[in-house]
Amino acid sequence: MKNDQRDYLHKPMRVGSFFAGIGGICLAFKNAGYEVIWSNEMDKSACKTYRKNFSHLLIEGDICSLKPTDKIFKKVDIITGGFPCQAFSIAGHRKGFEDKRGTLFFKMLPFIDEYKPKALFFENVRYLKTHNGGETYKKMKKVLEKRHYYICDRVLDTCEYSMLPQHRERFYMICFKSKKHAEKFEKYGWPEKIDPKNRLPFNDIINKTADEIHYFNNYPWYYKDAIKEIDDKSAFYQWRRVYCRKNKNGVCPTLTANMGGGGHNVPLIMDSRDLRRLTPQECLRLQGFDDKIFVFPDDISMSSRYKQVGNSVSVPVVQSIAKNMRNILENLEE
Ligand SMILES: C[S@@+](CC[C@H](N)C(=O)[O-])C[C@H]1O[C@@H](n2cnc3c(N)ncnc32)[C@H](O)[C@@H]1O
């Protein structure tokens, strides 16, 4: 049977998404042929951006106030969760489960118990795996294994597994109800490394100039001496407290949620006019969103735009995983 005939016969698998942000994971699953039927997000501004770009049900509010028996929810085949990472991130204080944000993962469990999805997809910072000597992750795995899920996990760097020129190491957990599915995914499901020659060129991402507000000399942390050496107009640089470092492998440093405020770790580029930060539109491209289709509502502040896109995911990486999950779930008997 040809693949397209098979696709026609299958009803799309249904996805429910927690901690949806602006919908990077939802977009990736949608592009991979799933139907996202509901999602949940607490941040008002992220919800506005989400609604501008998706028409399915978005439940706005704290996950802690939701119950799987609420009529608003429908049963799904897959649950996804890009749960908050501050409690595990190197950028935060890494208090793990002592930080309320570190326990939100467990708030998805009642939904998993109620719907018993065939598969689960989680994404987080790479430090989650080693946080507290591996104890944090061990607890997460334990509660999933108790529910008879088989877990595949891996750290993937966006610039190695997609054409996007962004260094972004993230921890991916893919869980299956069927052992056979998990074994198949572990063998064949992870995305393959790309040839670095195929990476999107700098000029496909970066515009020739930008609005005045993005230029470096508007910022109080501007040290003229530190930027004397910056002359490469097709390289990504990174501000390091008091100096600027060229990113030698030609990729952009990890986009972060606080890059709108300037300062440490902010990616910078020298365009045809002057030194500047990236625009939110360029950041969307670096996460693999098509910025001609995916847009921010006009009333979203500049700092929220950076936060939303920095908090999101690299869409093509998630999309390859989602596509491979679907192939296995649809074509291999449990
Ligand atoms: C790392 S971001 C996930 C972003 C998402 N994967 C995307 O592609 O945009 C985590 C999200 O969880 C949301 N969040 C934090 N606490 C929450 C809660 N208690 N209930 C619902 N959402 C929450 C945050 O507002 C944030 O958007």
Ligand as a Chemical Component Dictionary entry (heavy atoms), coordinates in Angstrom:
data_LIG
# 
_chem_comp.id                   LIG 
_chem_comp.type                 NON-POLYMER 
_chem_comp.pdbx_formal_charge   0 
_chem_comp.three_letter_code    LIG 
# 
loop_
_chem_comp_atom.comp_id 
_chem_comp_atom.atom_id 
_chem_comp_atom.alt_atom_id 
_chem_comp_atom.type_symbol 
_chem_comp_atom.charge 
_chem_comp_atom.model_Cartn_x 
_chem_comp_atom.model_Cartn_y 
_chem_comp_atom.model_Cartn_z 
_chem_comp_atom.pdbx_ordinal 
LIG C1  C1  C 0  8.857  26.295 28.317 1  
LIG S1  S1  S 1  7.357  27.090 28.026 2  
LIG C2  C2  C 0  6.656  26.020 26.803 3  
LIG C3  C3  C 0  6.559  26.664 25.472 4  
LIG C4  C4  C 0  5.944  25.814 24.377 5  
LIG N1  N1  N 0  6.533  24.508 24.293 6  
LIG C5  C5  C 0  6.040  26.531 23.030 7  
LIG O1  O1  O 0  6.380  25.893 22.047 8  
LIG O2  O2  O -1 5.809  27.721 22.966 9  
LIG C6  C6  C 0  6.427  26.706 29.455 10 
LIG C7  C7  C 0  5.049  27.321 29.455 11 
LIG O3  O3  O 0  4.327  26.863 30.599 12 
LIG C8  C8  C 0  3.452  27.911 31.007 13 
LIG N2  N2  N 0  3.064  27.664 32.398 14 
LIG C9  C9  C 0  3.814  27.854 33.511 15 
LIG N3  N3  N 0  3.127  27.505 34.621 16 
LIG C10 C10 C 0  1.911  27.091 34.196 17 
LIG C11 C11 C 0  0.755  26.614 34.877 18 
LIG N4  N4  N 0  0.734  26.510 36.208 19 
LIG N5  N5  N 0  -0.330 26.282 34.162 20 
LIG C12 C12 C 0  -0.317 26.388 32.801 21 
LIG N6  N6  N 0  0.755  26.836 32.093 22 
LIG C13 C13 C 0  1.846  27.193 32.785 23 
LIG C14 C14 C 0  4.301  29.152 30.829 24 
LIG O4  O4  O 0  3.491  30.318 30.743 25 
LIG C15 C15 C 0  5.058  28.840 29.537 26 
LIG O5  O5  O 0  4.417  29.363 28.421 27 
# 
loop_
_chem_comp_bond.comp_id 
_chem_comp_bond.atom_id_1 
_chem_comp_bond.atom_id_2 
_chem_comp_bond.value_order 
_chem_comp_bond.pdbx_ordinal 
LIG C1  S1  SING 1  
LIG S1  C2  SING 2  
LIG S1  C6  SING 3  
LIG C2  C3  SING 4  
LIG C3  C4  SING 5  
LIG C4  N1  SING 6  
LIG C4  C5  SING 7  
LIG C5  O1  DOUB 8  
LIG C5  O2  SING 9  
LIG C6  C7  SING 10 
LIG C7  O3  SING 11 
LIG C7  C15 SING 12 
LIG O3  C8  SING 13 
LIG C8  N2  SING 14 
LIG C8  C14 SING 15 
LIG N2  C9  SING 16 
LIG N2  C13 SING 17 
LIG C9  N3  DOUB 18 
LIG N3  C10 SING 19 
LIG C10 C11 SING 20 
LIG C10 C13 DOUB 21 
LIG C11 N4  SING 22 
LIG C11 N5  DOUB 23 
LIG N5  C12 SING 24 
LIG C12 N6  DOUB 25 
LIG N6  C13 SING 26 
LIG C14 O4  SING 27 
LIG C14 C15 SING 28 
LIG C15 O5  SING 29 
# 
